[in-house]
């Protein structure tokens, strides 16, 4: 029997208001930002906002699959900090042998991808094989990764060699036709993620597992393997985001990636993905990322609210988004 007939029915799509709500919120933010500052829609500001949001956006795409399958990962920010620190150490150590050039940069990128895959795999194995709650596993690994990067930096900052940093900077600041590489990579990640979520068996399995893992198991879905793959995918995308992030500052410390997990989860929930799993949409996550980025940008461009309250605003938005989801479900 084919996958389309054996899969359990995923959770029904959310009511229309939860679909158009984030879009309306995004449009409203653009209007407010334009009214408050005439430079809000300037090309330099728009590209700056998109480039800065690309890191969270890439990670949030992976988080969409994890949450859709009924999981959660609180460690992505700390994971990114550890990967960045490890990447910098490897590149600095290999500099005398390889010299400044493409092979050294490729070595650093490979280090980030392998470390991300390994970290995601470790989280997934502990959750799927040992049956430990995702909240507990990722909360623990969040502390572990943050402590490891602090230890590697001896409480300070790990920095790329100055010459190497100059050579590596175009990975963040360069691009095509005025569009920087982080924006391009983010766009490609979103397109591939949307295809995987909507057109591939993997996406349907994630929704089926998040909706009811027991029914999915009875329908011959390998629940453990699919959930493991979501964490591995997320780890890989954390590695990709770190590759794009390191050339921006050329350093890593205990504060690197701070609150990234909050921003990624907030973006996913704001975009309409159900926190308990069973329904997810990558395009909605993109809107959630843009909403959070524009809020931060408006706070920076105006004096309405202190930018230091950005985290508080994001936390309030998460709570509000979940409340709206529950109200929408109750009215469905």
Number of C-alpha atoms within 10 A of each C-alpha: 5 6 13 10 9 14 21 23 17 19 16 11 17 17 13 10 13 20 15 14 15 21 17 12 15 20 13 13 18 18 13 13 21 15 11 15 13 9 14 21 14 12 11 11 13 14 16 16 18 21 24 16 21 27 27 28 32 31 30 31 31 25 31 35 34 27 28 31 31 24 24 25 27 24 28 32 26 27 32 35 28 31 27 30 28 22 29 24 19 16 23 20 12 15 16 9 9 14 14 20 12 12 11 20 20 12 16 21 19 16 21 30 23 15 23 29 20 16 26 28 21 17 22 29 21 17 22 17 11 9 12 15 14 19 14 15 21 23 15 14 20 20 14 16 22 23 17 18 28 21 13 18 18 12 12 14 17 23 19 23 18 10 10 19 19 13 15 23 17 15 18 20 16 14 14 8 6 11 15 19 19 27 24 16 18 24 16 13 21 21 15 12 22 19 13 16 23 14 11 12 14 16 24 24 26 32 29 29 31 29 24 18 22 14 16 23 16 13 15 11 21 14 21 17 13 21 26 22 20 26 30 24 22 28 33 25 28 31 31 24 25 27 26 24 25 26 20 16 12 19 20 28 23 24 15 22 23 16 15 21 24 19 25 29 28 26 32 33 27 31 29 29 28 27 24 15 25 26 29 31 24 28 17 24 29 24 21 28 29 23 24 23 21 21 19 20 19 21 18 15 15 13 10 10 11 11 18 11 12 17 14 10 14 19 15 12 17 19 14 14 24 19 12 17 22 13 12 15 14 8 8 11
